[in-house]
Amino acid sequence: MADEFKKGDIVRLKSGGPLMTVTNVGEVHMTGAPSVWCSWFNSKFEPNESVFPIETVVKPD
């Protein structure tokens, strides 16, 4: 599943939300869980970033 995503891909949470840019793909330190690091801008154009379990994101249609 981790092979599906690479830096620069545009993704969205399966549950919805803003489009995000993948900034890294790998395993979370300590847990080893496959994850994606993403960044995006909120409605006030403020930058945000977070790490998500890889199974919670999809590439938009």
Biotite code that builds the C-alpha atoms (Angstrom):
import biotite.structure as struc

atoms = struc.array([
    struc.Atom([0.000, 0.000, 0.000], chain_id="A", res_id=1, res_name="MET", atom_name="CA", element="C"),
    struc.Atom([2.877, 2.409, 0.759], chain_id="A", res_id=2, res_name="ALA", atom_name="CA", element="C"),
    struc.Atom([3.972, 2.082, -2.878], chain_id="A", res_id=3, res_name="ASP", atom_name="CA", element="C"),
    struc.Atom([0.753, 3.834, -3.941], chain_id="A", res_id=4, res_name="GLU", atom_name="CA", element="C"),
    struc.Atom([1.909, 7.191, -2.604], chain_id="A", res_id=5, res_name="PHE", atom_name="CA", element="C"),
    struc.Atom([5.006, 9.317, -3.159], chain_id="A", res_id=6, res_name="LYS", atom_name="CA", element="C"),
    struc.Atom([6.174, 12.817, -2.297], chain_id="A", res_id=7, res_name="LYS", atom_name="CA", element="C"),
    struc.Atom([4.218, 15.419, -4.216], chain_id="A", res_id=8, res_name="GLY", atom_name="CA", element="C"),
    struc.Atom([1.050, 13.339, -4.617], chain_id="A", res_id=9, res_name="ASP", atom_name="CA", element="C"),
    struc.Atom([-2.261, 15.032, -3.899], chain_id="A", res_id=10, res_name="ILE", atom_name="CA", element="C"),
    struc.Atom([-4.443, 13.121, -1.438], chain_id="A", res_id=11, res_name="VAL", atom_name="CA", element="C"),
    struc.Atom([-7.545, 13.545, 0.669], chain_id="A", res_id=12, res_name="ARG", atom_name="CA", element="C"),
    struc.Atom([-8.761, 11.743, 3.780], chain_id="A", res_id=13, res_name="LEU", atom_name="CA", element="C"),
    struc.Atom([-11.262, 9.003, 2.975], chain_id="A", res_id=14, res_name="LYS", atom_name="CA", element="C"),
    struc.Atom([-13.665, 10.801, 5.306], chain_id="A", res_id=15, res_name="SER", atom_name="CA", element="C"),
    struc.Atom([-13.330, 14.051, 3.309], chain_id="A", res_id=16, res_name="GLY", atom_name="CA", element="C"),
    struc.Atom([-11.581, 17.334, 3.961], chain_id="A", res_id=17, res_name="GLY", atom_name="CA", element="C"),
    struc.Atom([-9.106, 19.474, 2.036], chain_id="A", res_id=18, res_name="PRO", atom_name="CA", element="C"),
    struc.Atom([-6.727, 18.348, -0.664], chain_id="A", res_id=19, res_name="LEU", atom_name="CA", element="C"),
    struc.Atom([-3.283, 17.742, 0.828], chain_id="A", res_id=20, res_name="MET", atom_name="CA", element="C"),
    struc.Atom([0.218, 17.320, -0.581], chain_id="A", res_id=21, res_name="THR", atom_name="CA", element="C"),
    struc.Atom([2.229, 14.283, 0.508], chain_id="A", res_id=22, res_name="VAL", atom_name="CA", element="C"),
    struc.Atom([5.566, 15.453, 1.910], chain_id="A", res_id=23, res_name="THR", atom_name="CA", element="C"),
    struc.Atom([6.858, 12.056, 3.074], chain_id="A", res_id=24, res_name="ASN", atom_name="CA", element="C"),
    struc.Atom([5.901, 8.383, 3.124], chain_id="A", res_id=25, res_name="VAL", atom_name="CA", element="C"),
    struc.Atom([7.253, 5.925, 5.643], chain_id="A", res_id=26, res_name="GLY", atom_name="CA", element="C"),
    struc.Atom([6.785, 4.363, 9.027], chain_id="A", res_id=27, res_name="GLU", atom_name="CA", element="C"),
    struc.Atom([6.053, 6.278, 12.202], chain_id="A", res_id=28, res_name="VAL", atom_name="CA", element="C"),
    struc.Atom([8.970, 6.041, 14.599], chain_id="A", res_id=29, res_name="HIS", atom_name="CA", element="C"),
    struc.Atom([8.368, 3.647, 17.504], chain_id="A", res_id=30, res_name="MET", atom_name="CA", element="C"),
    struc.Atom([5.129, 2.129, 16.126], chain_id="A", res_id=31, res_name="THR", atom_name="CA", element="C"),
    struc.Atom([6.304, 1.146, 12.654], chain_id="A", res_id=32, res_name="GLY", atom_name="CA", element="C"),
    struc.Atom([2.866, 2.018, 11.255], chain_id="A", res_id=33, res_name="ALA", atom_name="CA", element="C"),
    struc.Atom([2.871, 2.881, 7.514], chain_id="A", res_id=34, res_name="PRO", atom_name="CA", element="C"),
    struc.Atom([2.005, 6.570, 7.282], chain_id="A", res_id=35, res_name="SER", atom_name="CA", element="C"),
    struc.Atom([1.932, 9.628, 5.073], chain_id="A", res_id=36, res_name="VAL", atom_name="CA", element="C"),
    struc.Atom([3.076, 13.102, 6.108], chain_id="A", res_id=37, res_name="TRP", atom_name="CA", element="C"),
    struc.Atom([0.877, 15.754, 4.499], chain_id="A", res_id=38, res_name="CYS", atom_name="CA", element="C"),
    struc.Atom([0.659, 19.532, 4.268], chain_id="A", res_id=39, res_name="SER", atom_name="CA", element="C"),
    struc.Atom([-2.229, 21.774, 3.209], chain_id="A", res_id=40, res_name="TRP", atom_name="CA", element="C"),
    struc.Atom([-3.649, 25.267, 3.620], chain_id="A", res_id=41, res_name="PHE", atom_name="CA", element="C"),
    struc.Atom([-6.819, 25.886, 5.614], chain_id="A", res_id=42, res_name="ASN", atom_name="CA", element="C"),
    struc.Atom([-9.596, 28.277, 4.576], chain_id="A", res_id=43, res_name="SER", atom_name="CA", element="C"),
    struc.Atom([-7.584, 31.229, 5.959], chain_id="A", res_id=44, res_name="LYS", atom_name="CA", element="C"),
    struc.Atom([-4.569, 30.154, 3.847], chain_id="A", res_id=45, res_name="PHE", atom_name="CA", element="C"),
    struc.Atom([-2.646, 29.146, 6.974], chain_id="A", res_id=46, res_name="GLU", atom_name="CA", element="C"),
    struc.Atom([-0.282, 26.187, 6.485], chain_id="A", res_id=47, res_name="PRO", atom_name="CA", element="C"),
    struc.Atom([-1.004, 22.934, 8.292], chain_id="A", res_id=48, res_name="ASN", atom_name="CA", element="C"),
    struc.Atom([0.757, 19.590, 8.454], chain_id="A", res_id=49, res_name="GLU", atom_name="CA", element="C"),
    struc.Atom([0.098, 16.247, 10.043], chain_id="A", res_id=50, res_name="SER", atom_name="CA", element="C"),
    struc.Atom([0.822, 12.532, 9.809], chain_id="A", res_id=51, res_name="VAL", atom_name="CA", element="C"),
    struc.Atom([-1.946, 10.113, 8.826], chain_id="A", res_id=52, res_name="PHE", atom_name="CA", element="C"),
    struc.Atom([-2.156, 6.320, 8.763], chain_id="A", res_id=53, res_name="PRO", atom_name="CA", element="C"),
    struc.Atom([-1.692, 5.352, 5.137], chain_id="A", res_id=54, res_name="ILE", atom_name="CA", element="C"),
    struc.Atom([-4.996, 3.469, 4.983], chain_id="A", res_id=55, res_name="GLU", atom_name="CA", element="C"),
    struc.Atom([-6.933, 6.677, 5.775], chain_id="A", res_id=56, res_name="THR", atom_name="CA", element="C"),
    struc.Atom([-5.964, 8.607, 2.612], chain_id="A", res_id=57, res_name="VAL", atom_name="CA", element="C"),
    struc.Atom([-6.851, 8.249, -1.061], chain_id="A", res_id=58, res_name="VAL", atom_name="CA", element="C"),
    struc.Atom([-5.936, 9.992, -4.281], chain_id="A", res_id=59, res_name="LYS", atom_name="CA", element="C"),
    struc.Atom([-8.901, 12.135, -5.360], chain_id="A", res_id=60, res_name="PRO", atom_name="CA", element="C"),
    struc.Atom([-10.823, 11.264, -8.527], chain_id="A", res_id=61, res_name="ASP", atom_name="CA", element="C"),
])
